[in-house]
């Protein structure tokens, strides 16, 4: 009996950590990751909205023209593009938690310094550095939330998490409506220091990515996490969490893998999709208050449209996430891009105030909501070891659209067109994003699927599938 017992005592179990996480039910651990991701992405929304919210008063203080104001907004977005290109791939190498901490530090410190700037030049430089952090934050938050979400409701969970972006936008709008006129536009930037004070708690409580723990053979951390999401598994530090496979998968330059295994066409399609969506999002967030002000609304009323835009983004994300988990990403995203095009055409010719509010909400759903759903779609398309890179590079290329948007809309407003006619410009990228989506070849994607194993448990299967 003793002889027979020894082999089993020393038998090492092979554990697929991603399979365990995907088959789990949403619990306290998932909620912890979710809340921190909501918190982090909230400052991304706050960051881009505060420029648009404070812009009318800033233009007065610095005597900026419409074209100059658009240029300053675009310089900031160049920083976001650089941040996405740098911090996305870097996270796949040194860990997403570390990169998120760096990103929050940059945003906090340099947002405060931007709010203290005495000239527009100093302001622009400080905003550029803060934007490096914001650019790297989005792809890493999305990748982490995707990795730590149960597969059954993954699209809805990630989309709901990304509503934090819209919550940040709402807070910026409310501060602009009720506080900014008394304290000035700079108060928005001073509030950017908040993440710095919460950074020590974040570093202590927030987990690193599963793929990082596996790659660095940190079995104790993996066992601790997996026992929280699946207590019946009795996971141990000595289990084999497929270390060899992870090491082989991690070899090579992450960006190169985006084009491997027939993924090139889909990768370019994702870039065009994100380019189109971010052009609309940043064009609206930067110029919506000014467009409505030029259309005859007061400052407070014009800022209320930004509030409605953010609410629309939340509703679009939640409703879209619910539908994606049932009918798939492609059908939902195509529908939202097409609805967005119709909405923007209608916005350019509508004069009724109530209808304007409704259309602005729909526009928010079909821009911010669409991007919120596209992010997990892109992330899941790529293998786990390159998901931050896949989203990061797509968002980095997409930032070109974000950079162009403030300049394009600024030029349209500087011309002698009716202010609301600028909405027509958003219909073009909406149609372009829809067309790009049709070129995504899902059969070459590394999508995850839950299936039932022989022992009746739900397990994760990584397949090249068509939906």
C-alpha positions in Angstrom: 0.0 0.0 0.0 2.9 2.3 0.8 4.5 1.6 -2.5 1.3 2.4 -4.4 0.7 5.6 -2.4 4.1 7.2 -3.3 3.5 7.9 -7.0 0.2 9.5 -6.3 1.6 11.7 -3.6 4.2 13.0 -5.9 2.0 13.3 -8.9 1.9 16.8 -10.3 -1.4 18.0 -11.7 -1.5 20.0 -14.9 -3.8 23.0 -14.4 -5.0 25.4 -17.1 -5.5 28.6 -15.1 -7.4 30.4 -17.9 -9.8 27.4 -18.1 -10.5 27.6 -14.4 -11.1 31.4 -14.5 -13.3 31.2 -17.6 -15.5 28.5 -16.1 -15.8 30.2 -12.8 -18.8 32.2 -11.5 -18.6 35.9 -10.8 -17.6 36.4 -7.2 -15.7 38.5 -4.7 -12.3 38.2 -6.5 -13.8 39.1 -9.9 -15.6 42.1 -8.2 -12.2 43.3 -6.8 -10.6 43.3 -10.2 -13.8 44.8 -11.7 -13.9 47.8 -9.3 -10.3 48.7 -9.6 -10.6 48.6 -13.4 -13.7 50.8 -13.3 -11.8 53.2 -11.1 -8.8 53.3 -13.4 -10.7 53.7 -16.6 -12.9 56.3 -15.0 -9.9 58.7 -15.0 -9.5 58.0 -18.7 -13.0 59.3 -19.3 -12.5 62.2 -16.9 -9.3 63.1 -18.6 -10.6 63.5 -22.2 -13.9 65.1 -21.0 -12.2 67.7 -18.8 -10.5 69.3 -21.8 -13.8 69.7 -23.7 -15.6 70.9 -20.5 -13.0 73.4 -19.6 -12.3 74.5 -23.1 -14.7 77.5 -23.4 -13.1 79.2 -20.3 -9.6 78.1 -21.2 -10.0 79.7 -24.7 -10.9 83.0 -23.0 -8.0 82.9 -20.5 -5.3 82.0 -23.1 -7.0 83.9 -26.0 -7.1 80.8 -28.2 -8.7 80.6 -31.6 -10.9 77.6 -32.5 -8.1 76.1 -34.7 -5.5 76.6 -31.9 -7.8 74.9 -29.3 -8.2 72.0 -31.7 -4.5 71.7 -32.1 -3.8 71.7 -28.4 -6.3 68.9 -28.0 -4.6 66.9 -30.8 -1.2 67.3 -29.3 -2.5 65.7 -26.1 -3.9 62.8 -28.2 -0.5 62.3 -29.8 0.7 61.5 -26.3 -2.1 59.0 -25.9 -1.1 57.3 -29.1 2.5 57.0 -28.1 1.5 55.7 -24.7 -0.7 53.0 -26.3 2.2 51.9 -28.6 4.7 51.8 -25.8 2.8 50.5 -22.8 0.7 47.9 -24.5 3.6 45.7 -25.6 5.6 46.6 -22.5 2.9 45.2 -20.3 3.1 41.8 -22.1 6.8 41.7 -21.1 7.0 43.2 -17.6 3.4 42.8 -16.3 0.2 44.7 -16.7 -0.1 45.7 -13.0 3.3 47.5 -13.1 2.4 49.3 -16.3 -1.0 50.4 -14.9 0.8 51.8 -11.8 3.2 53.8 -14.1 0.3 55.1 -16.2 -1.7 56.3 -13.1 1.4 58.0 -11.7 2.1 59.9 -15.0 -1.6 60.9 -15.3 -1.9 62.1 -11.7 1.3 64.2 -11.4 1.2 65.8 -14.8 -2.5 66.6 -14.8 -1.9 68.6 -11.6 1.0 70.4 -13.2 -1.2 71.1 -16.3 -3.7 72.8 -14.0 -0.9 75.0 -12.6 0.5 76.0 -16.0 0.9 79.7 -16.6 1.1 79.5 -20.4 -0.6 77.4 -23.1 2.9 76.0 -24.0 3.5 74.7 -20.5 0.0 73.4 -20.3 0.4 71.5 -23.6 3.7 69.9 -22.5 2.2 68.8 -19.2 -0.9 67.4 -20.9 1.2 65.5 -23.4 3.1 63.7 -20.6 -0.1 63.0 -18.7 -1.5 61.6 -21.9 1.3 59.0 -22.1 -0.2 57.4 -19.0 -3.8 57.6 -20.3 -2.7 56.0 -23.6 -1.3 53.0 -21.8 -4.1 52.6 -19.4 -6.9 51.5 -21.7 -5.4 48.4 -23.4 -4.1 47.0 -20.1 -7.4 47.5 -18.2 -9.3 45.8 -21.0 -6.8 42.9 -21.2 -6.9 42.3 -17.5 -10.7 42.4 -17.2 -11.0 40.1 -20.2 -8.5 37.6 -18.6 -10.2 37.7 -15.2 -13.9 37.5 -16.4 -16.0 34.3 -16.5 -16.5 33.4 -20.2 -20.3 33.1 -19.9 -20.8 36.8 -19.3 -17.4 38.2 -20.4 -18.6 40.7 -23.0 -21.2 42.2 -20.6 -18.7 42.3 -17.7 -16.0 44.1 -19.8 -18.5 46.4 -21.4 -19.9 47.2 -17.9 -16.4 47.8 -16.6 -15.7 50.2 -19.4 -18.8 52.2 -18.3 -16.3 53.6 -15.8 -15.0 55.7 -18.7 -18.5 57.3 -19.1 -18.8 57.8 -15.3 -15.6 59.8 -15.5 -17.1 61.8 -18.3 -20.2 62.5 -16.3 -18.2 63.6 -13.3 -16.3 66.1 -15.4 -19.5 67.4 -16.9 -21.1 67.8 -13.5 -18.1 69.6 -12.1 -18.2 71.9 -15.2 -21.9 72.6 -14.6 -21.8 73.3 -10.9 -18.3 74.1 -9.8 -16.2 75.3 -12.7 -17.9 78.7 -13.1 -17.0 79.6 -9.5 -13.5 78.0 -9.3 -12.4 78.1 -13.0 -11.4 75.4 -15.4 -8.2 74.6 -13.6 -10.0 72.7 -10.8 -10.7 69.9 -13.2 -7.0 69.3 -13.6 -6.2 69.6 -9.9 -8.6 66.7 -9.2 -6.4 64.5 -11.5 -4.0 64.0 -8.5 -6.4 61.7 -6.8 -5.0 58.4 -8.3 -1.6 59.1 -6.8 -3.0 58.9 -3.3 -4.7 55.5 -4.0 -1.7 54.0 -5.8 -0.2 52.2 -2.7 -3.5 50.5 -2.1 -3.8 49.5 -5.7 -0.3 48.0 -5.7 -1.2 46.0 -2.5 -4.6 44.7 -3.5 -4.7 44.4 -7.3 -3.4 41.1 -8.9 -1.0 40.8 -11.8 -2.2 39.0 -14.9 -2.6 35.3 -15.0 -0.3 35.0 -18.0 2.4 37.0 -16.1 2.2 34.6 -13.1 2.4 31.6 -15.3 5.3 32.9 -17.3 7.3 33.6 -14.1 6.3 30.3 -12.5 4.6 32.0 -9.5 2.6 29.0 -8.5 1.8 30.4 -5.0 0.0 33.4 -6.5 -1.8 31.3 -9.1 -3.0 28.8 -6.4 -4.2 31.7 -4.2 -6.3 33.2 -7.0 -7.7 30.0 -8.3 -8.7 28.8 -4.9 -10.7 32.0 -4.5 -12.7 31.5 -7.8 -12.9 27.7 -7.5 -12.6 26.6 -3.8 -13.3 23.0 -4.7 -10.3 22.8 -6.9 -7.8 22.6 -4.0 -5.0 24.2 -6.1 -1.5 24.1 -4.8 1.8 25.9 -5.5 3.3 22.7 -6.7 0.8 22.1 -9.5 2.0 22.5 -13.0 0.3 25.6 -14.5 1.5 24.8 -18.0 4.7 26.7 -17.6 6.4 25.1 -20.6 3.6 26.0 -23.0 3.5 29.6 -21.7 7.3 30.0 -22.1 7.1 28.7 -25.7 4.1 31.0 -26.5 5.9 34.1 -25.1 8.9 33.7 -27.4 9.2 36.3 -30.2 8.3 40.0 -30.6 4.7 40.6 -29.5 3.7 42.9 -32.3 4.8 40.4 -34.9 2.4 37.9 -33.6 -0.5 40.1 -34.6 0.1 39.2 -38.2 0.9 35.5 -37.7 -1.4 32.6 -38.5 -3.5 34.5 -41.1 -4.4 37.4 -38.7 -3.0 40.2 -40.9 -6.3 41.2 -42.6 -8.2 41.1 -39.4 -5.5 43.2 -37.6 -5.7 45.9 -40.3 -9.6 45.8 -40.1 -9.4 46.3 -36.3 -7.1 49.3 -36.7 -9.6 50.9 -39.1 -12.5 50.1 -36.8 -10.8 51.7 -33.8 -9.6 54.7 -35.9 -13.2 55.4 -36.9 -14.6 55.0 -33.5 -12.0 57.1 -31.7 -12.3 59.9 -34.3 -16.0 60.1 -33.4 -15.5 59.7 -29.6 -12.8 62.4 -29.2 -14.4 64.7 -31.7 -17.6 64.7 -29.7 -16.0 64.8 -26.3 -13.8 67.7 -27.3 -16.2 69.9 -29.2 -19.8 69.0 -28.2 -20.1 71.7 -25.5 -18.7 74.3 -28.0 -20.9 73.2 -30.9 -24.0 73.5 -28.7 -22.8 76.8 -27.3 -22.3 78.1 -30.9 -25.8 76.8 -31.7 -27.3 79.2 -29.1 -27.3 77.2 -25.8 -25.8 78.7 -22.6 -22.7 77.2 -21.0 -24.6 75.1 -18.5 -27.0 73.9 -21.1 -24.3 73.0 -23.5 -22.5 71.0 -20.9 -25.7 69.1 -20.2 -25.3 67.6 -23.7 -22.0 66.1 -22.6 -23.8 64.5 -19.6 -26.4 63.0 -21.9 -23.7 61.8 -24.3 -22.0 59.9 -21.4 -25.3 58.4 -20.2 -25.8 57.2 -23.8 -22.4 55.5 -23.8 -23.3 53.6 -20.6 -26.7 52.4 -21.9 -25.1 51.4 -25.2 -22.4 49.4 -23.4 -24.7 47.6 -21.1 -27.4 46.8 -23.8 -24.8 45.9 -26.4 -22.9 43.7 -23.9 -26.1 41.8 -23.1 -26.8 41.3 -26.8 -23.2 40.3 -27.6 -23.3 37.4 -25.1 -26.3 36.1 -27.0 -25.9 36.8 -30.7 -22.2 37.6 -31.1 -20.0 40.7 -31.5 -20.2 41.1 -35.3 -24.0 41.5 -35.6 -24.2 43.9 -32.7 -21.2 46.1 -33.8 -22.4 46.3 -37.4 -25.9 47.4 -36.2 -24.4 50.0 -33.9 -22.1 51.5 -36.6 -25.0 51.8 -39.0 -27.3 53.3 -36.4 -24.6 55.8 -35.5 -24.4 57.0 -39.2 -28.1 57.6 -39.3 -28.0 59.4 -35.9 -25.3 61.9 -37.0 -27.1 62.7 -40.2 -30.2 63.4 -38.2 -28.3 65.5 -35.6 -27.1 67.8 -38.4 -30.6 68.9 -39.4 -32.6 68.7 -36.1 -33.6 71.8 -34.2 -36.0 70.4 -31.6 -34.3 70.4 -28.2 -35.8 67.2 -26.9 -35.0 65.3 -30.1 -31.4 66.7 -29.9 -31.0 65.2 -26.4 -32.3 61.8 -27.6 -30.0 61.8 -30.7 -27.0 62.8 -28.6 -27.7 59.8 -26.3 -28.0 57.5 -29.3 -24.7 59.0 -30.6 -23.0 58.2 -27.3 -24.3 54.6 -27.4 -23.0 54.2 -31.0 -19.6 55.7 -30.4 -18.4 55.1 -26.8 -20.7 52.1 -26.5 -19.4 50.6 -29.7 -15.8 51.0 -28.7 -16.5 49.4 -25.3 -17.8 46.3 -27.1 -15.0 46.3 -29.8 -12.3 46.2 -27.2 -13.0 42.8 -25.7 -13.7 41.5 -29.3 -10.2 42.5 -30.3 -8.7 41.2 -27.1 -10.2 37.8 -27.4 -9.3 37.5 -31.1 -5.6 37.2 -30.2 -3.7 34.6 -28.1 -3.6 35.3 -24.4 0.1 36.2 -24.4 -0.4 39.0 -26.9 -3.8 40.4 -25.9 -2.5 43.6 -24.4 -0.4 44.1 -27.4 -3.3 43.5 -29.8 -5.6 46.0 -28.1 -2.7 48.5 -27.4 -1.6 48.7 -31.0 -5.1 48.9 -32.3 -5.9 51.7 -29.9 -2.5 53.3 -30.7 -3.3 53.4 -34.5 -6.9 54.4 -33.6 -5.5 57.4 -31.7 -4.6 58.9 -35.2 -8.4 59.3 -35.6 -8.5 60.8 -32.1 -5.7 63.2 -33.0 -7.4 64.3 -36.3 -10.8 64.8 -34.8 -10.3 68.0 -32.8 -8.5 69.6 -35.7 -11.1 68.6 -38.3 -14.1 69.7 -36.2 -12.2 72.9 -35.2 -11.7 73.7 -38.9 -15.4 73.0 -39.7 -16.5 75.3 -36.8 -14.0 78.0 -38.0 -15.6 77.9 -41.4 -18.9 79.7 -41.9 -21.0 76.5 -41.7 -23.9 76.2 -39.3 -22.4 74.7 -36.0 -24.7 71.6 -36.0 -23.6 70.7 -39.6 -20.3 69.5 -38.0 -22.3 66.4 -36.9 -22.5 65.3 -40.5 -18.7 64.7 -40.5 -19.2 61.9 -37.9 -21.4 59.8 -40.2 -18.4 59.1 -42.5 -16.2 57.3 -40.0 -19.3 55.4 -38.7 -19.8 53.9 -42.1 -16.1 53.2 -42.5 -16.0 51.3 -39.2 -18.9 49.2 -40.3 -17.2 48.3 -43.6 -13.9 47.4 -41.8 -15.8 45.1 -39.4 -16.9 43.0 -42.4 -13.3 42.1 -43.2 -12.5 40.6 -39.8 -11.9 36.9 -40.3 -13.2 35.3 -37.2 -12.1 31.8 -38.3 -8.5 32.8 -37.6 -9.2 34.2 -34.1 -8.2 32.6 -30.8 -11.7 32.9 -29.3 -12.4 31.0 -26.0 -15.5 28.8 -25.7 -17.0 27.0 -22.8 -17.9 23.3 -23.2 -18.8 20.4 -21.0 -16.1 17.9 -20.2 -16.5 14.2 -19.6 -16.9 14.7 -15.9 -19.7 17.2 -16.4 -17.6 20.3 -15.6 -17.5 23.4 -17.7 -14.1 23.8 -19.3 -12.5 26.4 -21.6 -11.6 25.5 -25.2 -9.5 27.8 -27.2 -10.6 27.4 -30.8 -10.4 29.0 -34.2 -14.1 29.5 -34.7 -16.7 31.3 -36.7 -19.6 32.8 -34.8 
